[in-house]
Amino acid sequence: EGGNYAITTTEGDLAVSNRDAAYEVTVTANSTTATYDGTKKSASGFVGETEQGVPVTANGQTFYVTGLTSSAEGSNVSDSVAAIPVTGTAVVKDAAGNDVTNQFNVKATAGSLTINKRSVTLTSATDSKPYDGTALTNHNVTVGGDGFIEGHGATYSFTGSQTLVGNSANAFTYTLTGEGCTEGEGGNYAITTTEGDLAVS
């Protein structure tokens, strides 16, 4: 009253519009690679994941992606998964916890669960003796490589034999024993055999 000015205020509007193009970010699922040992293996979650979510960077700031799931587990080579499905709907929040999902296009790179075969070598014995008219045999086999896990193994049948002066292979066959002790496609073992030498002099 009595002043030189009559002042009125009008509040302007601060508007943040959606960007024409969403930020493209990628989250990568975890992968696991192991050698078969009879125990359960798993691959789950995402690289760099924290309690807040999976951190991604856009426009120089860190955001967090939640809402996605990736998980696989298994014990045998046949349980391997080349690309674990990523399920759920991505939610993106800024560092303050505000939902900014509509500003992002979230892509997911699938992880994998790889259970490799155990490599086992079976080697029959090498042996020798002077000629005495009886056959030289030796029914011992050495197991090498990764070896069998507890409860697994093999039984052996030998055809290797040398009676006359000379030498021949200590030939044998094997049969795997124990549940899950398998080879071939999808099997848990990769087995190679080496025949020793039977020599009579």
C-alpha positions in Angstrom: 0.0 0.0 0.0 1.4 3.3 -1.0 4.2 1.5 -3.0 5.3 2.2 -6.5 4.7 -1.4 -7.8 1.8 -3.8 -7.9 3.4 -7.2 -8.2 1.6 -10.5 -9.1 3.2 -13.9 -9.5 2.5 -16.7 -12.0 4.2 -20.0 -11.7 5.7 -21.4 -14.8 5.7 -25.1 -15.7 8.8 -27.3 -15.7 8.3 -30.1 -18.2 10.6 -32.9 -19.0 9.4 -34.7 -22.1 10.3 -38.2 -23.3 13.2 -38.3 -25.6 12.4 -39.1 -29.2 14.8 -42.1 -29.0 15.1 -44.2 -25.9 18.5 -44.9 -24.4 19.7 -48.3 -25.6 21.3 -50.3 -22.8 22.2 -54.0 -22.5 22.4 -56.3 -19.5 24.4 -59.5 -19.6 23.3 -62.7 -17.8 25.9 -64.6 -15.9 27.5 -67.7 -17.4 29.1 -70.7 -15.7 31.5 -73.2 -17.2 32.6 -76.3 -15.2 33.9 -79.8 -15.6 31.5 -82.6 -14.7 32.1 -83.8 -11.1 28.6 -85.1 -10.1 27.7 -81.9 -8.2 25.0 -79.3 -9.1 26.2 -76.3 -11.1 24.2 -73.2 -11.7 24.2 -69.9 -13.6 21.9 -67.1 -12.5 21.6 -63.4 -12.3 23.4 -60.7 -14.3 26.9 -59.3 -14.5 27.5 -56.5 -12.0 24.2 -57.0 -10.3 23.8 -55.3 -6.9 20.9 -55.0 -4.4 19.7 -52.0 -6.4 19.7 -53.9 -9.7 22.0 -54.2 -12.7 23.9 -50.9 -13.2 23.8 -49.4 -16.7 25.1 -46.0 -17.9 23.3 -43.5 -20.1 24.1 -39.8 -20.6 26.9 -40.1 -18.1 24.6 -41.3 -15.3 24.1 -44.6 -13.7 20.7 -46.3 -13.7 19.6 -49.6 -12.4 17.7 -52.4 -14.2 15.4 -54.8 -12.2 12.6 -57.1 -13.1 14.6 -59.6 -15.2 15.4 -63.2 -14.3 18.0 -65.6 -15.7 18.6 -69.0 -14.1 19.6 -72.6 -15.0 21.1 -75.5 -13.0 22.2 -79.0 -13.6 24.6 -81.8 -12.8 25.2 -83.6 -16.0 26.8 -82.7 -19.4 23.3 -83.1 -20.9 22.0 -80.3 -18.6 24.1 -77.7 -20.4 22.1 -74.7 -21.7 23.7 -72.7 -24.6 21.4 -69.7 -24.1 19.5 -69.4 -20.8 16.2 -67.6 -21.3 15.9 -64.1 -19.8 12.3 -63.7 -18.5 10.4 -60.8 -16.9 9.8 -57.2 -17.7 12.7 -54.7 -17.3 12.2 -51.8 -14.9 14.7 -48.9 -15.0 15.2 -46.5 -12.1 17.6 -43.7 -11.6 19.9 -43.3 -8.6 17.1 -41.6 -6.6 14.7 -44.5 -7.2 12.5 -42.8 -9.8 11.0 -45.1 -12.5 12.4 -44.0 -15.8 11.6 -47.2 -17.7 9.9 -45.3 -20.6 13.2 -43.6 -21.4 15.0 -46.9 -22.0 15.2 -49.7 -24.4 16.7 -52.6 -22.4 18.3 -55.5 -24.2 19.5 -58.7 -22.6 22.4 -60.9 -23.6 21.7 -64.5 -22.6 24.1 -66.4 -20.3 25.0 -70.1 -20.6 25.5 -73.1 -18.4 28.3 -75.3 -19.7 29.2 -78.6 -18.1 32.1 -80.2 -19.9 32.9 -83.9 -20.0 35.5 -85.4 -17.7 38.5 -86.5 -19.8 39.6 -90.0 -18.7 42.5 -92.1 -20.2 42.6 -95.9 -19.7 46.0 -97.4 -20.4 46.6 -101.2 -20.2 49.9 -102.4 -18.8 53.1 -102.9 -20.7 54.9 -106.2 -19.6 57.7 -108.5 -20.8 59.3 -111.9 -20.0 61.6 -114.5 -21.5 60.0 -117.2 -23.5 58.8 -120.1 -21.3 56.0 -121.6 -23.4 53.2 -120.0 -21.3 51.2 -116.9 -22.3 52.2 -113.5 -21.0 49.2 -111.5 -19.8 48.8 -108.5 -17.6 45.3 -107.4 -16.6 46.1 -104.0 -15.1 44.8 -100.7 -16.3 45.9 -97.3 -15.2 43.3 -94.6 -15.0 44.5 -91.1 -15.9 43.3 -87.7 -17.0 40.6 -86.2 -14.9 39.8 -89.7 -13.5 36.4 -91.0 -12.5 34.4 -89.4 -9.7 33.5 -91.4 -6.6 31.1 -94.2 -7.3 32.1 -94.3 -11.0 34.6 -96.6 -12.7 35.0 -99.4 -15.2 35.4 -103.2 -15.5 37.8 -104.6 -18.0 38.0 -107.6 -20.3 41.4 -108.5 -21.8 42.2 -110.3 -25.0 45.9 -109.2 -25.0 48.2 -112.3 -24.8 51.7 -113.2 -26.1 53.1 -116.7 -25.9 55.7 -116.9 -28.7 58.8 -114.7 -29.0 57.6 -111.3 -30.2 55.3 -108.7 -29.1 51.6 -107.6 -29.4 49.2 -105.1 -28.0 47.7 -105.7 -24.5 44.2 -105.3 -26.0 41.2 -104.8 -23.8 37.7 -103.5 -23.6 35.9 -101.8 -20.8 32.4 -101.4 -19.4 31.5 -98.3 -17.4 29.9 -98.7 -14.0 27.9 -96.4 -11.7 24.8 -94.3 -12.3 25.6 -91.4 -14.5 28.9 -92.9 -15.7 28.2 -92.4 -19.4 30.1 -91.4 -22.5 29.3 -90.5 -26.1 27.0 -87.6 -27.1 25.6 -86.0 -24.0 27.6 -88.4 -21.8 29.6 -87.2 -18.8 33.0 -88.7 -19.8 35.3 -88.5 -22.8 37.3 -91.7 -22.6 40.4 -92.6 -24.6 42.3 -95.9 -24.4 45.9 -96.8 -24.9 47.1 -100.3 -25.3 50.3 -101.4 -23.6 52.8 -103.8 -25.1 53.3 -107.5 -24.3 56.8 -108.7 -25.3 58.3 -112.2 -25.1 62.0 -112.4 -25.8 
